[in-house]
Amino acid sequence: TLFPYTTLFRSASTVEAAKNLGRILGMDRYPRRIEGYDISNTQGEQSVAAMVVFSDGEPAKKEYRHFRIRTVEGANDFESLYETLSRRYAHATREAAEGVADGKFTNLPDLILIDGGPQQLRFARQAILDLKVEPPAMFGLAEREEEIWLPDAEEPIRLDHRTPELQLVQRVRNEAHRFGIIHHRALRGKASVHSRLEEIPGIGPQRRKELLKAFGSLKAIREATAEELCAVKGMNRAAAEAVLAWAKADK
């Protein structure tokens, strides 16, 4: 279905854009809270899901959440989205059962955007259904042609690129992608630091953790004195000497 620009409700406000998007998607209520989801990984490593929230068409950054993917091996966006939506709604169900009024996942979305096409959307929606929860309105945004896919639809919705509605959808998608990439890069950097410290004889996981906690970076660890290293929890003179020898060889 093609919605030409001339037939759409025109408004520069994000609230109106969200209202009009709801109408276009066939919703019976205004999507005040929109959640967007995206998966980030590097060749299947360190997979992270990003959840961003737009309230009244504007980012609500305090509501953003990350999910480290736990159950999926390799680059599998379908299963990763299934895990993410399962965990998101399981948290919400638990908070509701415990009577939590304003938890991290208490507020449920009116509308969910999935970065991807019909297949990604299908997995995400099935995750909610499998928890015996009625899913909210959902759609997938297929990036190549910026097509909007509704559940079980045979044809996508295509909006003129000048419309505030599509621009809002793109903002949500882009923000989810940005938020996921930032966290993924941080995880990669942290993993790289830990792998470098693994080169030091006698410095196991707990000592690596304490060294990073005490000094904050590889550079600071390299520049530390024997006395400063010995002062770190779990360290002794032999371990400190091993770090000093590594730092000297690593220059």
NUMAR-85306 format. One record per residue (C-alpha): residue in one letter; x, y, z. Coordinates in Angstrom, 1 decimal. Each point is the difference from the previous one (the first is absolute). Layout:
N
(A, (X, Y, Z))
...
//
This chain:
251
(T, (0.0, 0.0, 0.0))
(L, (1.4, 3.4, -1.0))
(F, (-0.9, 3.0, 2.1))
(P, (0.8, 3.1, -2.2))
(Y, (1.2, 3.1, 1.9))
(T, (-3.0, 2.0, -1.1))
(T, (-2.4, -2.2, 1.8))
(L, (1.8, -0.2, 3.3))
(F, (-0.8, 2.2, 3.0))
(R, (2.6, 2.8, -0.1))
(S, (1.6, 1.1, 3.2))
(A, (3.5, 0.9, 1.1))
(S, (-0.6, -1.0, 3.6))
(T, (1.3, -3.4, 1.1))
(V, (-3.3, -0.6, 1.9))
(E, (-2.0, 0.4, -3.1))
(A, (2.5, -2.2, -1.9))
(A, (-0.5, -2.8, 2.5))
(K, (-3.7, 0.4, -0.1))
(N, (0.0, -0.2, -3.8))
(L, (2.3, -3.0, 0.1))
(G, (-2.5, -1.7, 2.2))
(R, (-2.8, 0.7, -2.4))
(I, (2.0, -1.3, -2.9))
(L, (0.8, -3.2, 1.8))
(G, (-3.7, -0.5, 0.8))
(M, (0.4, 0.5, 3.8))
(D, (-3.1, 0.9, 2.0))
(R, (2.0, 2.2, 2.4))
(Y, (2.9, 2.5, 0.0))
(P, (3.4, -1.7, 0.3))
(R, (1.3, 2.2, 2.8))
(R, (2.8, -2.4, 0.9))
(I, (2.0, -1.5, -3.0))
(E, (2.8, -2.5, 0.7))
(G, (2.6, -0.7, -2.7))
(Y, (2.3, -3.1, -0.1))
(D, (3.2, -0.7, -1.8))
(I, (2.7, -2.7, 0.2))
(S, (3.7, 0.8, -0.2))
(N, (2.9, -2.5, -0.3))
(T, (3.3, -0.5, -1.8))
(Q, (0.0, -3.3, -1.9))
(G, (-2.3, -1.4, 2.6))
(E, (2.2, 1.0, 3.0))
(Q, (-1.1, 2.1, 3.0))
(S, (-3.6, 0.2, -1.2))
(V, (-2.0, 2.9, 1.6))
(A, (-3.6, 1.0, -0.3))
(A, (-1.0, 3.6, 0.3))
(M, (-3.4, 1.2, 1.2))
(V, (-0.7, 3.7, -0.4))
(V, (-3.2, 1.8, 1.0))
(F, (-1.7, 3.0, -1.6))
(S, (-2.7, 1.7, 2.0))
(D, (-2.4, 2.4, -1.8))
(G, (2.4, -0.3, -3.0))
(E, (3.1, 1.0, 1.9))
(P, (2.9, -2.1, 1.5))
(A, (-0.4, -1.0, 3.6))
(K, (3.6, -0.9, 0.7))
(K, (-0.4, -1.0, 3.6))
(E, (-2.3, -2.8, -1.2))
(Y, (2.7, -1.5, -2.4))
(R, (1.2, -3.5, 0.8))
(H, (2.7, -2.4, -1.2))
(F, (-0.2, -3.8, -0.2))
(R, (3.1, -2.2, -0.2))
(I, (-1.1, -2.9, -2.2))
(R, (0.5, -3.2, 2.1))
(T, (-1.6, -3.0, -1.8))
(V, (0.9, 0.6, -3.7))
(E, (3.2, -1.0, -1.7))
(G, (1.3, 1.9, -3.0))
(A, (-1.7, 2.7, -2.0))
(N, (-3.7, -0.9, 0.2))
(D, (-2.2, 3.1, 0.2))
(F, (-3.2, -2.1, 0.0))
(E, (0.8, -2.0, 3.1))
(S, (1.7, 3.0, 1.7))
(L, (-3.2, 2.0, -0.5))
(Y, (-2.0, -2.9, 1.4))
(E, (2.2, -0.1, 3.1))
(T, (-0.1, 3.8, 0.5))
(L, (-3.8, 0.3, -0.2))
(S, (-0.4, -3.0, 2.2))
(R, (2.2, 1.5, 2.7))
(R, (-1.6, 3.5, -0.3))
(Y, (-3.5, -1.4, 0.5))
(A, (1.0, -2.5, 2.6))
(H, (1.5, 2.9, 2.1))
(A, (-3.2, 1.9, -0.4))
(T, (-2.2, -3.0, 1.0))
(R, (2.2, -0.5, 3.0))
(E, (-0.2, 3.6, 1.1))
(A, (-3.8, 0.0, -0.4))
(A, (-0.3, -3.2, 2.1))
(E, (2.2, 1.6, 2.7))
(G, (-2.1, 3.2, 0.0))
(V, (2.9, 2.1, -1.2))
(A, (-1.5, 3.4, -1.0))
(D, (2.9, 1.5, -1.9))
(G, (2.7, -2.6, -0.7))
(K, (2.4, -0.1, -2.9))
(F, (-2.5, -1.9, -2.2))
(T, (-3.3, 0.9, 1.5))
(N, (-1.2, 2.4, -2.7))
(L, (-1.0, -2.0, -3.1))
(P, (0.1, 1.4, -3.5))
(D, (-3.0, 1.0, -2.1))
(L, (2.1, -0.8, -3.1))
(I, (3.2, -2.0, -0.7))
(L, (2.3, 0.6, -2.9))
(I, (2.3, -2.8, -1.1))
(D, (3.0, 0.7, -2.1))
(G, (-0.5, -2.5, -2.8))
(G, (-2.6, -1.5, -2.3))
(P, (-2.9, -2.5, 0.4))
(Q, (2.2, -2.9, 1.4))
(Q, (1.6, 2.1, 2.7))
(L, (-3.4, 1.3, 1.0))
(R, (-1.5, -3.5, 0.1))
(F, (2.6, -1.2, 2.5))
(A, (-0.3, 3.1, 2.2))
(R, (-3.8, -0.3, 0.1))
(Q, (0.1, -3.7, 0.7))
(A, (2.2, 0.6, 3.0))
(I, (-2.8, 2.0, 1.6))
(L, (-2.7, -2.4, -1.0))
(D, (1.9, -2.9, 1.5))
(L, (-0.2, 1.8, 3.4))
(K, (-3.8, -0.1, -0.3))
(V, (0.0, 3.8, -0.4))
(E, (-2.0, 1.9, -2.6))
(P, (2.6, 1.9, -2.1))
(P, (-0.4, 3.7, -0.6))
(A, (-0.1, 1.4, -3.5))
(M, (3.3, -0.9, -1.7))
(F, (1.7, 0.6, -3.3))
(G, (3.3, -0.7, -1.7))
(L, (1.9, 2.6, -2.0))
(A, (1.9, -1.6, -2.9))
(E, (3.0, 2.3, -0.5))
(R, (0.7, -0.3, -3.8))
(E, (-3.3, 1.5, -1.1))
(E, (-1.1, 1.3, 3.4))
(E, (-3.1, -2.2, -0.3))
(I, (-2.3, -0.4, 3.0))
(W, (-1.1, -3.6, 0.6))
(L, (-3.0, -0.9, 2.2))
(P, (-0.4, -3.5, 1.5))
(D, (-1.3, -2.5, -2.6))
(A, (-0.2, 2.7, -2.7))
(E, (0.5, -1.1, -3.6))
(E, (1.1, 3.5, -1.1))
(P, (1.9, 2.7, 1.8))
(I, (-1.1, 3.6, 0.6))
(R, (2.1, 2.5, -1.8))
(L, (0.0, 3.6, 1.2))
(D, (1.3, 3.0, -2.0))
(H, (3.4, 0.9, 1.4))
(R, (-1.0, 3.6, 0.7))
(T, (-2.7, -0.9, 2.5))
(P, (0.5, 0.7, 3.7))
(E, (-1.3, -3.5, 0.7))
(L, (2.8, -1.8, -1.9))
(Q, (2.5, 2.4, 1.4))
(L, (-1.1, -0.9, 3.5))
(V, (0.2, -3.7, -0.7))
(Q, (3.5, 0.5, -1.4))
(R, (1.0, 2.0, 3.1))
(V, (-1.0, -2.8, 2.2))
(R, (1.8, -2.6, -2.1))
(N, (3.1, 2.1, -0.3))
(E, (0.1, 0.7, 3.8))
(A, (-0.3, -3.7, 0.8))
(H, (2.8, -0.8, -2.4))
(R, (2.2, 2.8, 1.5))
(F, (-0.7, -1.0, 3.6))
(G, (0.8, -3.7, -0.8))
(I, (3.2, 0.9, -1.8))
(I, (1.3, 2.1, 2.8))
(H, (-0.5, -2.7, 2.6))
(H, (1.4, -2.7, -2.4))
(R, (3.2, 2.0, -0.5))
(A, (0.4, 0.5, 3.7))
(L, (-0.3, -3.8, 0.5))
(R, (2.5, -0.7, -2.7))
(G, (2.4, 2.5, 1.6))
(K, (-0.4, -1.6, 3.4))
(A, (0.5, -3.5, -1.4))
(S, (3.2, 1.2, -1.8))
(V, (1.4, 1.4, 3.3))
(H, (-0.8, -3.2, 1.8))
(S, (1.7, -2.1, -2.7))
(R, (3.1, 2.1, 0.2))
(L, (0.2, -0.5, 3.8))
(E, (-0.3, -3.7, -0.6))
(E, (3.5, 0.1, -1.3))
(I, (1.4, 0.6, 3.5))
(P, (1.0, -3.2, 1.9))
(G, (-1.7, -0.3, 3.3))
(I, (-2.7, 2.6, -0.7))
(G, (-3.3, -1.8, 0.0))
(P, (-3.5, 1.2, -0.5))
(Q, (-0.4, 1.5, 3.5))
(R, (3.3, 1.8, -0.1))
(R, (-0.8, 1.4, -3.5))
(K, (-3.3, 1.2, 1.3))
(E, (1.6, 1.7, 3.0))
(L, (2.8, 1.6, -2.0))
(L, (-2.5, 1.5, -2.4))
(K, (-2.2, 1.2, 2.8))
(A, (3.0, 1.6, 1.7))
(F, (1.7, 1.6, -3.0))
(G, (-2.7, 0.2, -2.7))
(S, (2.1, -0.6, -3.1))
(L, (2.9, -2.0, -1.4))
(K, (2.1, 3.2, -0.2))
(A, (-0.4, 0.7, 3.7))
(I, (0.8, -3.6, 0.9))
(R, (3.2, 0.2, -2.1))
(E, (1.1, 3.2, 1.7))
(A, (-0.7, -1.2, 3.6))
(T, (2.8, -0.6, 2.5))
(A, (0.6, -3.2, 1.8))
(E, (-1.4, 1.5, 3.2))
(E, (-3.1, 1.2, -1.8))
(L, (-0.5, -3.4, -1.5))
(C, (0.5, -1.8, 3.4))
(A, (-2.7, 2.3, 1.5))
(V, (-2.6, -1.5, -2.3))
(K, (-2.3, -2.6, 1.6))
(G, (1.2, -3.5, -0.6))
(M, (3.5, 1.1, -1.3))
(N, (3.3, -0.9, 1.6))
(R, (3.7, 0.7, -0.8))
(A, (0.4, -2.9, -2.5))
(A, (-3.2, 1.0, -1.9))
(A, (1.1, 3.7, 0.0))
(E, (3.4, -1.0, -1.4))
(A, (-1.7, -2.0, -2.7))
(V, (-2.1, 3.0, -1.0))
(L, (3.2, 2.2, 0.0))
(A, (1.8, -2.5, -2.3))
(W, (-3.0, -0.1, -2.3))
(A, (-0.2, 3.8, -0.1))
(K, (3.7, 0.3, -0.9))
(A, (-0.3, -2.6, -2.8))
(D, (-3.2, 1.5, -1.3))
(K, (1.5, 3.4, -0.6))
//
